[in-house]
Amino acid sequence: MKAIVRSRYGSADVLRFTDVPDPVPGDGEVLVRVRATSINTADLDNLRGKPAVSRLMTGLTKPKSPTLGLDVAGEVVEVGPGVTTLQPGDRVWGDVYGRFGAFAEYVSAPARVFSRFPDELDFETAATAPHSAVLALQALDGKGRIEPGSRVLVNGAGGCVGPFAIQLAKAFGAEVTGVDHTDKLELMTRAGADHVVDYTRTDITRSGERYDLIVDIAATRSVFRFRRPLRRHGAYVLIAATMAGFVQAAVGGALVSALGTKRMGVFGWAPSKAEDLATLGTMMIAGEVRPIIDRAYTLESVPEAIGYLASGRARGKLLVRF
């Protein structure tokens, strides 16, 4: 089969489009023909081997897995021994985090990773959601449900996860403010944000505004800076980009939470949670959540797509069509 592979950590320049052996499903696994995938910031991090602590899982000096890619939308081709939940022909979506390999014509992964997606969705729409949209949904739900009328701030809302977070918060009845740099303001508005803030001009932690929930995707400021814009009984959730940020939010956030009425910290991400994918499927059918796609690529041009994402110019999801 054709696949995108690499033998070392680095930039998009280390990626090759080549032939590799077809994967074979083992016990409890299924073989899926990939019909579409999309590119996430996490793919770029995995390519670079960042954060450094992630190499404990992916390989200390070089990648354990030559393949990349998280989002899968495709068809089950073969099931391994012991699989009873899926069968050949099923249309499935999932996040193959830890196994990777979505940038290939076929991927083999545990059956629990995949769920059937609604017939009303096409492969390309389904391929945009398993990683970024699930991450956004779990972050929003990480410190308690959003109530209608809640004020929600999404910091770093112009990337892969942010537009989904904006749409989900709006669907839950919130008034949403998105924060990113000047070139991302239009994207956040298109996603449905009620207010957009250019962080190059306004420091949101000193603006005087108060929020019931802050989802911090950018993770460029100390968790303690976000105490001020939180309302009493408000919550701050970090999507950690570095181990230092994770530790600060986990330890410092726990301290803030214990000493006051504001809850701060991280959340326990669970990739490919079936109930979350089911929720997203329902909301996508209803039109409450939709992918904002900047560009579409072929499998062969994935290195170009990752280079484009790394440049910071992407305005929405990057789709890979098969």
C-alpha positions in Angstrom: 0.0 0.0 0.0 1.0 3.7 -0.3 1.8 5.6 2.9 3.6 8.6 4.3 6.5 7.4 6.4 9.6 8.9 8.2 12.7 7.3 9.8 13.5 10.2 12.2 12.1 13.2 13.9 12.1 16.5 12.1 10.2 18.8 9.7 8.0 17.9 6.8 11.2 17.3 4.8 11.8 14.0 6.5 8.5 12.6 5.1 8.4 10.2 2.2 5.5 8.9 0.1 6.3 5.2 -0.6 5.1 1.6 -0.7 4.9 -0.3 2.6 3.5 -3.7 3.5 -0.2 -3.9 4.1 -1.0 -4.1 7.8 -2.5 -7.3 9.2 -5.1 -7.1 12.0 -4.2 -8.9 15.2 -6.3 -10.1 18.1 -9.0 -7.5 18.8 -8.0 -5.4 15.8 -9.7 -4.3 12.6 -8.2 -3.4 9.2 -9.7 -0.2 7.8 -9.4 1.2 4.3 -8.8 4.9 4.9 -11.2 7.0 2.7 -10.3 10.4 4.2 -8.2 11.9 7.0 -7.3 15.3 8.2 -4.2 16.9 9.7 -3.9 18.1 13.3 -1.4 20.1 15.3 -0.8 16.8 17.1 0.5 15.3 13.9 3.0 18.1 13.6 4.1 17.6 17.2 4.5 13.9 16.6 6.6 14.6 13.5 8.9 16.8 15.6 8.9 14.5 18.6 7.5 17.3 20.9 6.9 17.8 23.7 10.1 15.9 24.6 8.3 13.8 27.3 6.1 12.3 24.5 9.1 10.4 23.2 8.8 8.1 26.1 5.8 6.7 24.1 6.9 7.4 20.5 10.6 6.7 20.8 13.5 8.4 22.5 15.9 9.0 19.7 13.9 8.0 16.7 10.2 7.2 16.1 9.1 3.7 17.0 6.4 4.0 14.3 7.4 5.1 10.8 3.8 6.2 10.1 1.8 9.3 11.1 -1.8 10.4 11.2 -4.6 10.3 13.7 -8.0 11.0 12.1 -9.5 8.0 10.2 -12.7 7.8 8.3 -13.0 4.6 6.3 -14.4 1.2 5.8 -13.7 -2.0 7.7 -12.1 -4.5 5.4 -11.2 -7.3 7.8 -11.6 -8.1 11.4 -9.1 -9.9 13.6 -9.8 -12.7 16.1 -12.2 -11.8 18.9 -13.8 -8.8 17.2 -17.6 -8.8 17.5 -18.5 -5.1 17.5 -17.6 -4.4 13.8 -17.8 -6.3 10.5 -16.5 -5.8 7.0 -18.3 -3.0 5.2 -18.9 -0.9 8.3 -18.2 2.8 7.8 -16.2 3.9 10.8 -14.3 6.9 12.3 -11.8 7.1 15.0 -8.5 8.6 16.4 -5.6 6.2 16.1 -3.5 8.1 18.7 -0.7 5.9 19.9 -0.9 3.6 16.9 -0.8 6.3 14.3 -0.9 5.4 10.6 -3.9 7.4 9.2 -1.7 8.8 6.4 -1.9 5.5 4.5 -4.3 3.6 2.4 -5.0 1.1 5.2 -4.6 1.2 8.9 -4.9 -1.6 11.5 -5.9 -0.7 15.1 -7.9 -2.0 18.0 -11.6 -2.3 17.3 -12.4 -0.1 20.3 -10.8 2.8 18.6 -13.5 2.9 15.9 -17.2 3.7 15.9 -19.7 3.6 13.1 -20.6 7.0 11.9 -24.0 8.2 10.7 -25.1 7.5 7.2 -25.9 11.2 6.8 -22.2 12.1 7.0 -19.7 11.6 4.2 -16.2 10.3 4.7 -14.6 13.8 4.3 -16.8 15.4 6.9 -16.3 12.5 9.3 -12.5 12.7 8.8 -12.2 16.1 10.4 -13.7 15.3 13.8 -12.2 12.3 15.7 -9.2 14.2 17.1 -9.9 17.9 17.2 -13.6 17.9 17.8 -13.5 15.2 20.5 -10.7 17.2 22.2 -12.8 20.4 22.1 -15.9 18.6 23.4 -14.0 17.0 26.3 -12.3 20.3 27.2 -15.6 22.1 27.3 -17.1 19.4 29.5 -14.0 18.9 31.7 -15.0 21.2 34.5 -18.8 21.0 34.4 -21.5 21.5 31.8 -22.0 24.8 30.1 -25.3 26.5 31.1 -27.3 28.6 28.6 -26.1 32.1 28.9 -22.6 31.2 30.1 -19.7 33.3 29.0 -17.0 31.1 27.4 -13.6 32.2 26.3 -11.6 30.1 23.9 -7.9 31.2 23.9 -6.1 30.1 20.8 -9.4 29.6 18.9 -8.0 29.9 15.4 -6.3 26.5 15.1 -7.5 22.9 14.6 -9.4 22.6 17.9 -10.6 26.1 18.4 -13.3 26.4 15.7 -14.9 23.2 17.0 -14.8 24.6 20.6 -16.5 27.8 19.5 -19.3 25.9 17.6 -19.8 23.4 20.5 -20.0 26.2 23.1 -22.5 28.1 20.9 -24.6 25.0 20.5 -24.7 24.6 24.3 -26.1 28.1 24.6 -23.0 30.1 25.5 -21.8 33.6 24.6 -18.4 32.9 23.1 -15.3 35.0 22.8 -12.4 33.7 20.6 -8.8 34.9 21.1 -6.0 34.6 18.5 -3.8 36.8 16.3 -5.0 39.3 13.7 -5.0 36.9 10.8 -7.4 34.4 12.6 -10.1 36.9 13.5 -12.2 36.1 10.3 -11.9 32.3 11.0 -13.2 32.7 14.5 -16.1 34.9 13.3 -16.9 32.3 10.7 -17.0 29.6 13.3 -19.7 31.6 15.2 -17.8 33.5 17.9 -19.9 36.4 19.3 -16.7 38.4 20.1 -13.2 38.1 18.7 -10.0 39.4 20.4 -6.6 40.0 18.8 -4.1 39.1 21.4 -1.4 41.2 19.7 -3.5 44.3 20.7 -5.4 43.2 23.8 -4.3 41.2 26.9 -7.4 39.2 27.7 -6.3 38.6 31.2 -6.3 42.4 31.9 -9.3 43.4 29.7 -11.8 43.5 32.7 -14.1 40.9 31.1 -15.1 37.9 33.2 -16.0 34.4 32.0 -17.7 31.3 33.4 -15.4 29.0 31.4 -12.0 29.5 29.8 -10.6 26.9 27.5 -6.9 27.6 26.9 -5.6 26.0 23.7 -2.8 28.5 23.1 -1.2 27.7 26.5 1.3 30.6 26.2 0.6 32.2 29.6 0.8 31.1 33.1 -2.3 29.5 34.5 -2.2 32.0 37.3 -2.7 34.9 34.8 -6.2 33.5 34.1 -7.5 33.7 37.6 -8.5 37.4 37.1 -10.8 36.9 34.1 -12.6 34.0 35.8 -15.9 34.7 37.4 -16.6 33.4 40.9 -17.2 29.6 40.6 -15.8 29.8 37.0 -13.5 27.2 35.5 -10.3 27.2 33.6 -9.2 24.2 31.5 -5.8 23.9 29.8 -5.1 21.8 26.7 -1.5 21.4 27.6 1.1 21.8 24.9 4.2 21.2 27.1 4.9 19.1 30.2 5.8 22.3 32.1 2.4 23.8 31.3 0.7 20.5 32.2 2.5 20.4 35.6 1.8 24.0 36.4 -1.9 23.7 35.5 -2.3 20.4 37.4 -0.4 21.5 40.5 -1.0 25.2 40.5 -4.6 24.8 39.3 -5.3 22.3 42.1 -3.9 24.8 44.6 -6.1 27.6 43.3 -9.1 25.4 43.3 -8.5 24.2 46.8 -8.1 27.8 48.2 -11.0 29.5 46.5 -14.1 29.2 44.4 -12.5 29.1 41.0 -11.7 25.7 39.4 -8.5 25.5 37.4 -6.6 22.6 35.9 -6.4 20.1 33.0 -8.7 17.3 32.0 -8.4 13.6 31.3 -8.5 13.3 27.5 -9.9 10.0 26.3 -9.4 9.5 22.5 -12.1 8.0 20.4 -14.7 7.8 23.2 -17.7 6.3 21.5 -20.3 8.5 23.3 -18.4 11.6 22.3 -18.3 10.6 18.7 -22.0 9.8 18.8 -22.7 13.3 20.3 -20.6 14.9 17.5 -22.3 12.8 14.8 -25.8 14.0 16.0 -24.6 17.6 16.2 -23.0 17.5 12.8 -26.2 16.1 11.2 -28.2 18.9 12.8 -25.8 21.5 11.5 -24.7 22.7 14.9 -21.1 21.6 14.2 -19.4 21.7 10.9 -15.8 21.5 9.8 -14.2 24.6 8.4 -11.9 23.3 5.7 -9.1 25.5 4.4 -7.6 23.2 1.8 -7.8 19.7 0.6 -4.8 17.5 -0.4 -4.0 14.1 -1.7 -2.1 11.4 0.3 1.0 12.1 -1.8 0.9 15.8 -0.9 0.6 15.3 2.9 4.2 16.6 3.4 3.1 19.8 1.7 0.0 20.0 3.9 2.0 19.6 7.1 4.5 22.2 5.9 1.5 24.6 5.4 0.2 23.9 8.9 3.7 24.5 10.3 3.8 27.9 8.6 0.9 29.1 10.7 -1.1 30.1 7.6 -3.8 27.4 7.8 -7.3 28.8 8.4 -9.3 25.7 9.4 -8.8 22.0 8.9 -6.6 20.5 6.2 -8.4 17.6 4.6 -6.7 14.6 2.9 -8.8 13.0 0.2 -8.2 9.5 -1.1 
